[in-house]
Amino acid sequence: MNRKHFLSLTGITTLGMALPIPLFSNNDITKNKISLAQWSMNKSFFSGKKDAHDFAFYAAKMGFAGVEYVNQFYFDQLKNGTTSSKNVSSLAKTLNSRAKDNDISNVLIMVDVEGNLADSSTAVIKTAIEQHKKWVELAAEIGCHSIRVNLAGEKDSQKWVDQSVKGLTGLCEFAKTMGINVIVENHGGLSSNAALLAKVMKQTNLDNCGTLPDFGNFCIASGWGNDSGCKDWYDMYQGVAELMPYAKSVSAKSYDFDDNGNETKIDYARMMGIVKENNYDGYIGVEYEGSRLGEKEGIMATKNLIQRSL
């Protein structure tokens, strides 16, 4: 199951001012630490079997160095569709405490369902920017280096590029005041056309704007998360190669594994070769989306494969 199937702000607090804030670079991160994307445990968190606030604890038990949060698991505190940030400090205090207790780093926040940053309407983009701000604020307070956003809205490819630049520029200007990067994932539709997304990066041309190349998510024939039965795929290896020059994080997607521990749909040796060719020195995030193996088994299989491929 894909996180996108579940898809159907302003000011900085005193806590944020007190915490160290990464400034737009991976250069201070030990080369290729491995983080865990929270979506890998979405079934446990959505069902209530596990508490999303304890994510750092579960990740640390599996030997990860960092965690990548998904905003959907915290909508009860930071309600989607609003610009209210009154509960940011409360949530930040909890997440910081869990991370500190488990000696794990907060890496980024994946932001969904907060409006179309590439909409044909400038007014809609402006509203989306406002709705994303609380997650920028939270990212700053918990010491993340980035928030991951989607570029949805406009359907015409050239207009999509223009509107994407507009949306990213507006959000990045705010995020820069807090030392936060805004990064875009290939996440369905036009954003999965890596050449187009690279064009957006070139035209935006801001230090705190970049990409989150995902090893999967290259269906360009449909919208968010409708990969099943996709009839038009962008070449995943070409796509990652085109996005890596702008990468500020990397998402190592996985679905299933053979008896030798190799991913059945993605050539990890080839993918990791592309990552290394670009001298990438940031976190590599495990995002297991399979169904045959359980969450922990799939997560660990992905982590082991990354370690073998480094």
VEXLUMTOR-799114 format. One record per residue (C-alpha): residue number from 1; chain; x, y, z; residue in one letter. Coordinates in Angstrom, 3 decimals. Example, Ala and Ser with C-alpha at 12.3 -4.5 7.8 and 13.67 -1.06 7.14 Angstrom:
<sites>
+-----+-------+----------+----------+----------+------+
:  nr : kette :       px :       py :       pz : rest :
+-----+-------+----------+----------+----------+------+
:   1 :     A :   12.300 :   -4.500 :    7.800 :    A :
:   2 :     A :   13.670 :   -1.060 :    7.140 :    S :
+-----+-------+----------+----------+----------+------+
</sites>
This chain:
<sites>
+-----+-------+----------+----------+----------+------+
:  nr : kette :       px :       py :       pz : rest :
+-----+-------+----------+----------+----------+------+
:   1 :     A :    0.000 :    0.000 :    0.000 :    M :
:   2 :     A :    1.230 :    3.440 :   -0.920 :    N :
:   3 :     A :    0.972 :    6.454 :    1.392 :    R :
:   4 :     A :   -0.626 :    8.393 :   -1.446 :    K :
:   5 :     A :   -3.667 :    6.130 :   -1.347 :    H :
:   6 :     A :   -4.670 :    7.886 :    1.871 :    F :
:   7 :     A :   -4.740 :   11.236 :    0.177 :    L :
:   8 :     A :   -8.352 :   11.364 :   -1.545 :    S :
:   9 :     A :    1.121 :   28.949 :    8.923 :    L :
:  10 :     A :    3.459 :   31.128 :   10.415 :    T :
:  11 :     A :    6.061 :   32.340 :   13.024 :    G :
:  12 :     A :    8.874 :   30.675 :   14.958 :    I :
:  13 :     A :    8.625 :   29.811 :   18.645 :    T :
:  14 :     A :   11.190 :   30.224 :   21.375 :    T :
:  15 :     A :   11.861 :   26.486 :   21.360 :    L :
:  16 :     A :   12.708 :   26.648 :   17.681 :    G :
:  17 :     A :   15.085 :   29.518 :   18.323 :    M :
:  18 :     A :   16.890 :   27.451 :   20.945 :    A :
:  19 :     A :   17.485 :   24.385 :   18.809 :    L :
:  20 :     A :   20.289 :   23.973 :   16.249 :    P :
:  21 :     A :   18.965 :   24.344 :   12.710 :    I :
:  22 :     A :   20.659 :   22.701 :    9.715 :    P :
:  23 :     A :   21.385 :   25.205 :    6.956 :    L :
:  24 :     A :   20.591 :   23.829 :    3.502 :    F :
:  25 :     A :   23.411 :   21.301 :    3.239 :    S :
:  26 :     A :   24.231 :   17.638 :    3.708 :    N :
:  27 :     A :   27.948 :   18.342 :    4.137 :    N :
:  28 :     A :   27.852 :   18.067 :    7.922 :    D :
:  29 :     A :   26.187 :   14.655 :    7.845 :    I :
:  30 :     A :   28.321 :   11.516 :    8.108 :    T :
:  31 :     A :   28.282 :    9.905 :    4.680 :    K :
:  32 :     A :   25.259 :    7.738 :    3.957 :    N :
:  33 :     A :   23.587 :    7.282 :    7.310 :    K :
:  34 :     A :   20.362 :    5.310 :    6.986 :    I :
:  35 :     A :   17.025 :    6.720 :    8.151 :    S :
:  36 :     A :   13.572 :    5.173 :    8.357 :    L :
:  37 :     A :   10.586 :    6.680 :    6.555 :    A :
:  38 :     A :    7.548 :    6.573 :    8.815 :    Q :
:  39 :     A :    5.326 :    5.364 :    5.987 :    W :
:  40 :     A :    7.076 :    2.007 :    6.234 :    S :
:  41 :     A :    5.031 :    1.471 :    9.409 :    M :
:  42 :     A :    1.804 :    3.072 :    8.194 :    N :
:  43 :     A :   -0.385 :    0.029 :    8.908 :    K :
:  44 :     A :    0.681 :   -0.042 :   12.544 :    S :
:  45 :     A :    0.206 :    3.685 :   12.992 :    F :
:  46 :     A :   -3.092 :    4.035 :   11.127 :    F :
:  47 :     A :   -4.561 :    1.031 :   12.981 :    S :
:  48 :     A :   -3.531 :    2.434 :   16.335 :    G :
:  49 :     A :   -1.472 :   -0.646 :   17.208 :    K :
:  50 :     A :    1.514 :    1.639 :   17.635 :    K :
:  51 :     A :    1.712 :    5.296 :   18.671 :    D :
:  52 :     A :    3.188 :    7.551 :   15.991 :    A :
:  53 :     A :    4.745 :    9.693 :   18.706 :    H :
:  54 :     A :    6.977 :    6.721 :   19.584 :    D :
:  55 :     A :    8.321 :    6.380 :   16.042 :    F :
:  56 :     A :   11.891 :    7.243 :   17.091 :    A :
:  57 :     A :   11.817 :    4.402 :   19.630 :    F :
:  58 :     A :   10.797 :    1.815 :   17.022 :    Y :
:  59 :     A :   13.358 :    3.100 :   14.507 :    A :
:  60 :     A :   16.167 :    3.031 :   17.072 :    A :
:  61 :     A :   15.327 :   -0.564 :   18.022 :    K :
:  62 :     A :   15.906 :   -1.507 :   14.377 :    M :
:  63 :     A :   19.264 :    0.244 :   14.287 :    G :
:  64 :     A :   18.455 :    3.391 :   12.319 :    F :
:  65 :     A :   20.340 :    6.660 :   12.696 :    A :
:  66 :     A :   17.471 :    8.979 :   11.733 :    G :
:  67 :     A :   13.714 :    9.232 :   11.222 :    V :
:  68 :     A :   11.574 :   10.757 :    8.475 :    E :
:  69 :     A :    8.140 :   11.780 :    9.706 :    Y :
:  70 :     A :    4.846 :   11.790 :    7.759 :    V :
:  71 :     A :    2.549 :   14.677 :    8.627 :    N :
:  72 :     A :   -0.630 :   12.602 :    8.267 :    Q :
:  73 :     A :    0.060 :   10.832 :   11.558 :    F :
:  74 :     A :   -0.075 :   14.132 :   13.442 :    Y :
:  75 :     A :   -3.189 :   15.717 :   11.977 :    F :
:  76 :     A :   -4.909 :   15.373 :   15.349 :    D :
:  77 :     A :   -2.497 :   17.995 :   16.705 :    Q :
:  78 :     A :   -1.744 :   20.029 :   13.586 :    L :
:  79 :     A :   -5.056 :   19.874 :   11.780 :    K :
:  80 :     A :   -4.842 :   19.749 :    8.002 :    N :
:  81 :     A :   -6.525 :   22.541 :    6.109 :    G :
:  82 :     A :   -5.701 :   25.203 :    8.675 :    T :
:  83 :     A :   -2.877 :   27.660 :    9.170 :    T :
:  84 :     A :   -2.935 :   27.344 :   12.948 :    S :
:  85 :     A :    0.463 :   26.614 :   14.492 :    S :
:  86 :     A :   -0.568 :   26.881 :   18.141 :    K :
:  87 :     A :    0.178 :   23.201 :   18.792 :    N :
:  88 :     A :    3.572 :   23.126 :   17.047 :    V :
:  89 :     A :    5.574 :   23.562 :   20.255 :    S :
:  90 :     A :    3.645 :   20.847 :   22.077 :    S :
:  91 :     A :    4.203 :   18.304 :   19.308 :    L :
:  92 :     A :    7.833 :   19.377 :   18.899 :    A :
:  93 :     A :    8.494 :   18.845 :   22.602 :    K :
:  94 :     A :    7.195 :   15.266 :   22.391 :    T :
:  95 :     A :    9.067 :   14.344 :   19.208 :    L :
:  96 :     A :   12.302 :   15.925 :   20.435 :    N :
:  97 :     A :   12.042 :   14.052 :   23.721 :    S :
:  98 :     A :   11.532 :   10.691 :   21.980 :    R :
:  99 :     A :   14.418 :   11.341 :   19.591 :    A :
: 100 :     A :   16.787 :   12.394 :   22.379 :    K :
: 101 :     A :   15.829 :    9.441 :   24.570 :    D :
: 102 :     A :   16.615 :    7.057 :   21.713 :    N :
: 103 :     A :   19.736 :    8.864 :   20.404 :    D :
: 104 :     A :   18.267 :    9.308 :   16.937 :    I :
: 105 :     A :   18.198 :   12.278 :   14.541 :    S :
: 106 :     A :   15.087 :   13.948 :   13.145 :    N :
: 107 :     A :   15.767 :   14.160 :    9.398 :    V :
: 108 :     A :   12.710 :   15.491 :    7.554 :    L :
: 109 :     A :    8.918 :   15.719 :    7.459 :    I :
: 110 :     A :    6.933 :   14.424 :    4.480 :    M :
: 111 :     A :    4.001 :   16.777 :    3.946 :    V :
: 112 :     A :    0.810 :   15.635 :    2.197 :    D :
: 113 :     A :   -2.746 :   16.995 :    1.882 :    V :
: 114 :     A :   -1.925 :   20.652 :    2.470 :    E :
: 115 :     A :   -2.934 :   22.139 :   -0.863 :    G :
: 116 :     A :   -1.645 :   22.278 :   -4.442 :    N :
: 117 :     A :    1.675 :   24.106 :   -4.749 :    L :
: 118 :     A :    1.513 :   23.837 :   -8.563 :    A :
: 119 :     A :   -2.105 :   24.815 :   -9.049 :    D :
: 120 :     A :   -3.259 :   26.838 :  -12.057 :    S :
: 121 :     A :   -4.638 :   29.397 :   -9.594 :    S :
: 122 :     A :   -2.217 :   31.750 :   -7.870 :    T :
: 123 :     A :   -4.714 :   32.123 :   -5.027 :    A :
: 124 :     A :   -4.748 :   28.363 :   -4.453 :    V :
: 125 :     A :   -0.940 :   28.292 :   -4.414 :    I :
: 126 :     A :   -0.881 :   31.114 :   -1.877 :    K :
: 127 :     A :   -3.258 :   29.182 :    0.396 :    T :
: 128 :     A :   -1.165 :   26.019 :    0.019 :    A :
: 129 :     A :    1.967 :   27.904 :    1.021 :    I :
: 130 :     A :    0.232 :   29.134 :    4.170 :    E :
: 131 :     A :   -0.929 :   25.611 :    5.017 :    Q :
: 132 :     A :    2.598 :   24.216 :    4.645 :    H :
: 133 :     A :    4.127 :   26.791 :    6.980 :    K :
: 134 :     A :    3.261 :   24.991 :   10.217 :    K :
: 135 :     A :    5.229 :   21.951 :    9.035 :    W :
: 136 :     A :    8.218 :   24.157 :    8.208 :    V :
: 137 :     A :    7.939 :   25.561 :   11.699 :    E :
: 138 :     A :    7.767 :   22.074 :   13.221 :    L :
: 139 :     A :   10.726 :   20.901 :   11.131 :    A :
: 140 :     A :   12.786 :   23.799 :   12.483 :    A :
: 141 :     A :   11.797 :   23.079 :   16.076 :    E :
: 142 :     A :   12.758 :   19.404 :   15.913 :    I :
: 143 :     A :   16.021 :   19.928 :   14.007 :    G :
: 144 :     A :   15.062 :   18.467 :   10.619 :    C :
: 145 :     A :   16.913 :   19.682 :    7.544 :    H :
: 146 :     A :   13.894 :   19.604 :    5.183 :    S :
: 147 :     A :   10.225 :   19.191 :    4.538 :    I :
: 148 :     A :    9.183 :   17.084 :    1.542 :    R :
: 149 :     A :    6.347 :   18.532 :   -0.534 :    V :
: 150 :     A :    4.267 :   17.436 :   -3.533 :    N :
: 151 :     A :    3.821 :   19.421 :   -6.732 :    L :
: 152 :     A :    0.227 :   18.804 :   -7.744 :    A :
: 153 :     A :   -2.283 :   20.947 :   -9.575 :    G :
: 154 :     A :   -1.703 :   22.110 :  -13.151 :    E :
: 155 :     A :   -2.048 :   19.411 :  -15.854 :    K :
: 156 :     A :   -0.296 :   21.134 :  -18.762 :    D :
: 157 :     A :    3.410 :   20.320 :  -18.522 :    S :
: 158 :     A :    4.830 :   23.776 :  -19.285 :    Q :
: 159 :     A :    2.272 :   25.542 :  -17.099 :    K :
: 160 :     A :    3.007 :   22.983 :  -14.370 :    W :
: 161 :     A :    6.681 :   23.957 :  -14.474 :    V :
: 162 :     A :    5.807 :   27.651 :  -14.224 :    D :
: 163 :     A :    3.339 :   27.175 :  -11.359 :    Q :
: 164 :     A :    5.691 :   24.800 :   -9.539 :    S :
: 165 :     A :    8.422 :   27.431 :   -9.596 :    V :
: 166 :     A :    5.948 :   29.968 :   -8.252 :    K :
: 167 :     A :    4.807 :   27.704 :   -5.400 :    G :
: 168 :     A :    8.287 :   26.554 :   -4.437 :    L :
: 169 :     A :    9.731 :   30.057 :   -4.511 :    T :
: 170 :     A :    7.058 :   31.358 :   -2.162 :    G :
: 171 :     A :    7.435 :   28.494 :    0.303 :    L :
: 172 :     A :   11.242 :   28.472 :    0.147 :    C :
: 173 :     A :   11.380 :   32.164 :    0.999 :    E :
: 174 :     A :    9.543 :   31.434 :    4.236 :    F :
: 175 :     A :   11.501 :   28.227 :    4.936 :    A :
: 176 :     A :   14.824 :   30.032 :    4.483 :    K :
: 177 :     A :   14.089 :   32.198 :    7.516 :    T :
: 178 :     A :   14.111 :   29.001 :    9.584 :    M :
: 179 :     A :   17.017 :   27.228 :    7.917 :    G :
: 180 :     A :   14.800 :   24.602 :    6.314 :    I :
: 181 :     A :   15.012 :   23.070 :    2.841 :    N :
: 182 :     A :   11.931 :   22.424 :    0.716 :    V :
: 183 :     A :   12.426 :   19.242 :   -1.291 :    I :
: 184 :     A :   10.248 :   17.633 :   -3.951 :    V :
: 185 :     A :    9.745 :   13.909 :   -4.457 :    E :
: 186 :     A :    8.853 :   12.217 :   -7.707 :    N :
: 187 :     A :    5.409 :   11.306 :   -6.397 :    H :
: 188 :     A :    3.081 :   10.686 :   -9.320 :    G :
: 189 :     A :    1.798 :   12.601 :  -12.325 :    G :
: 190 :     A :    4.048 :   15.279 :  -13.800 :    L :
: 191 :     A :    6.369 :   15.206 :  -10.793 :    S :
: 192 :     A :    7.370 :   11.666 :  -11.836 :    S :
: 193 :     A :    8.673 :   13.029 :  -15.123 :    N :
: 194 :     A :   12.196 :   13.608 :  -13.839 :    A :
: 195 :     A :   13.232 :   15.805 :  -16.745 :    A :
: 196 :     A :   10.368 :   18.190 :  -15.961 :    L :
: 197 :     A :   11.118 :   18.166 :  -12.240 :    L :
: 198 :     A :   14.788 :   18.881 :  -12.964 :    A :
: 199 :     A :   13.639 :   21.816 :  -15.097 :    K :
: 200 :     A :   11.662 :   23.112 :  -12.114 :    V :
: 201 :     A :   14.790 :   22.888 :   -9.959 :    M :
: 202 :     A :   16.885 :   24.793 :  -12.507 :    K :
: 203 :     A :   14.320 :   27.564 :  -12.831 :    Q :
: 204 :     A :   13.670 :   27.859 :   -9.093 :    T :
: 205 :     A :   17.433 :   28.018 :   -8.472 :    N :
: 206 :     A :   17.357 :   28.466 :   -4.693 :    L :
: 207 :     A :   19.869 :   27.042 :   -2.214 :    D :
: 208 :     A :   17.149 :   25.638 :    0.027 :    N :
: 209 :     A :   15.170 :   23.989 :   -2.784 :    C :
: 210 :     A :   15.960 :   20.474 :   -3.946 :    G :
: 211 :     A :   14.728 :   16.981 :   -4.664 :    T :
: 212 :     A :   14.010 :   13.750 :   -2.821 :    L :
: 213 :     A :   14.666 :   11.105 :   -5.488 :    P :
: 214 :     A :   12.551 :    8.010 :   -4.817 :    D :
: 215 :     A :   13.640 :    4.708 :   -6.365 :    F :
: 216 :     A :    9.985 :    4.003 :   -7.225 :    G :
: 217 :     A :    7.092 :    6.399 :   -7.974 :    N :
: 218 :     A :    7.800 :    6.851 :  -11.669 :    F :
: 219 :     A :    4.288 :    6.371 :  -13.086 :    C :
: 220 :     A :    3.550 :    9.433 :  -15.213 :    I :
: 221 :     A :    0.191 :    8.220 :  -16.550 :    A :
: 222 :     A :   -1.830 :    8.827 :  -13.411 :    S :
: 223 :     A :   -2.065 :   10.902 :  -10.273 :    G :
: 224 :     A :   -0.868 :   10.321 :   -6.752 :    W :
: 225 :     A :   -0.345 :    6.702 :   -5.832 :    G :
: 226 :     A :   -2.158 :    5.013 :   -8.701 :    N :
: 227 :     A :    0.819 :    2.900 :   -9.756 :    D :
: 228 :     A :   -1.125 :   -0.345 :  -10.088 :    S :
: 229 :     A :   -1.581 :   -1.175 :  -13.763 :    G :
: 230 :     A :    0.329 :    1.911 :  -14.844 :    C :
: 231 :     A :    0.628 :    2.135 :  -18.620 :    K :
: 232 :     A :    3.307 :    4.814 :  -18.856 :    D :
: 233 :     A :    6.447 :    4.590 :  -16.756 :    W :
: 234 :     A :    9.392 :    6.959 :  -16.700 :    Y :
: 235 :     A :   12.659 :    5.011 :  -16.643 :    D :
: 236 :     A :   13.496 :    4.782 :  -12.946 :    M :
: 237 :     A :   17.266 :    4.727 :  -13.370 :    Y :
: 238 :     A :   17.274 :    7.669 :  -15.760 :    Q :
: 239 :     A :   14.893 :    9.482 :  -13.436 :    G :
: 240 :     A :   17.019 :    9.049 :  -10.320 :    V :
: 241 :     A :   20.113 :   10.091 :  -12.300 :    A :
: 242 :     A :   18.350 :   13.293 :  -13.427 :    E :
: 243 :     A :   17.176 :   14.145 :   -9.905 :    L :
: 244 :     A :   20.333 :   13.312 :   -7.933 :    M :
: 245 :     A :   22.196 :   16.558 :   -8.778 :    P :
: 246 :     A :   19.528 :   18.396 :   -6.752 :    Y :
: 247 :     A :   19.084 :   15.768 :   -4.002 :    A :
: 248 :     A :   19.051 :   16.750 :   -0.354 :    K :
: 249 :     A :   17.743 :   13.338 :    0.709 :    S :
: 250 :     A :   17.157 :    9.955 :   -0.970 :    V :
: 251 :     A :   14.225 :    7.548 :   -0.605 :    S :
: 252 :     A :   15.145 :    3.880 :   -1.050 :    A :
: 253 :     A :   11.792 :    2.388 :   -2.017 :    K :
: 254 :     A :   11.266 :   -1.372 :   -1.783 :    S :
: 255 :     A :    8.400 :   -3.781 :   -2.459 :    Y :
: 256 :     A :    9.626 :   -7.395 :   -2.197 :    D :
: 257 :     A :   12.786 :   -9.500 :   -2.031 :    F :
: 258 :     A :   14.075 :  -12.751 :   -3.527 :    D :
: 259 :     A :   15.811 :  -15.572 :   -1.638 :    D :
: 260 :     A :   19.139 :  -13.756 :   -1.946 :    N :
: 261 :     A :   17.807 :  -10.578 :   -0.345 :    G :
: 262 :     A :   17.657 :   -8.603 :   -3.590 :    N :
: 263 :     A :   14.740 :   -6.298 :   -4.395 :    E :
: 264 :     A :   12.591 :   -7.919 :   -7.095 :    T :
: 265 :     A :   11.612 :   -4.744 :   -8.988 :    K :
: 266 :     A :   14.606 :   -2.449 :   -8.483 :    I :
: 267 :     A :   18.273 :   -3.109 :   -9.189 :    D :
: 268 :     A :   19.708 :   -1.702 :   -5.959 :    Y :
: 269 :     A :   23.325 :   -2.060 :   -7.036 :    A :
: 270 :     A :   22.556 :    0.089 :  -10.070 :    R :
: 271 :     A :   20.542 :    2.624 :   -8.054 :    M :
: 272 :     A :   23.170 :    2.944 :   -5.348 :    M :
: 273 :     A :   25.784 :    3.331 :   -8.059 :    G :
: 274 :     A :   23.893 :    6.361 :   -9.356 :    I :
: 275 :     A :   23.695 :    7.773 :   -5.834 :    V :
: 276 :     A :   27.435 :    7.320 :   -5.288 :    K :
: 277 :     A :   28.327 :    8.763 :   -8.701 :    E :
: 278 :     A :   26.744 :   12.016 :   -7.556 :    N :
: 279 :     A :   28.907 :   12.105 :   -4.394 :    N :
: 280 :     A :   25.779 :   12.176 :   -2.267 :    Y :
: 281 :     A :   26.623 :   12.317 :    1.431 :    D :
: 282 :     A :   23.229 :   12.627 :    3.109 :    G :
: 283 :     A :   20.746 :   10.214 :    4.632 :    Y :
: 284 :     A :   19.292 :    7.321 :    2.659 :    I :
: 285 :     A :   15.748 :    6.653 :    3.820 :    G :
: 286 :     A :   14.184 :    3.180 :    3.921 :    V :
: 287 :     A :   10.616 :    3.207 :    2.597 :    E :
: 288 :     A :    9.197 :   -0.312 :    2.490 :    Y :
: 289 :     A :    5.822 :   -0.540 :    0.722 :    E :
: 290 :     A :    5.449 :   -4.294 :    0.274 :    G :
: 291 :     A :    2.714 :   -6.584 :    1.505 :    S :
: 292 :     A :    4.214 :  -10.097 :    1.483 :    R :
: 293 :     A :    6.674 :   -9.416 :    4.295 :    L :
: 294 :     A :    5.599 :   -7.821 :    7.542 :    G :
: 295 :     A :    6.609 :   -4.255 :    8.292 :    E :
: 296 :     A :    9.668 :   -5.067 :   10.376 :    K :
: 297 :     A :   10.850 :   -7.830 :    8.041 :    E :
: 298 :     A :   10.498 :   -5.619 :    4.961 :    G :
: 299 :     A :   12.191 :   -2.693 :    6.674 :    I :
: 300 :     A :   15.151 :   -4.780 :    7.792 :    M :
: 301 :     A :   15.473 :   -6.445 :    4.367 :    A :
: 302 :     A :   15.683 :   -2.983 :    2.777 :    T :
: 303 :     A :   18.175 :   -1.712 :    5.343 :    K :
: 304 :     A :   20.385 :   -4.783 :    4.867 :    N :
: 305 :     A :   20.295 :   -4.377 :    1.091 :    L :
: 306 :     A :   21.335 :   -0.719 :    1.317 :    I :
: 307 :     A :   24.221 :   -1.628 :    3.591 :    Q :
: 308 :     A :   25.360 :   -4.313 :    1.151 :    R :
: 309 :     A :   25.174 :   -1.806 :   -1.717 :    S :
: 310 :     A :   27.075 :    1.072 :   -0.107 :    L :
+-----+-------+----------+----------+----------+------+
</sites>
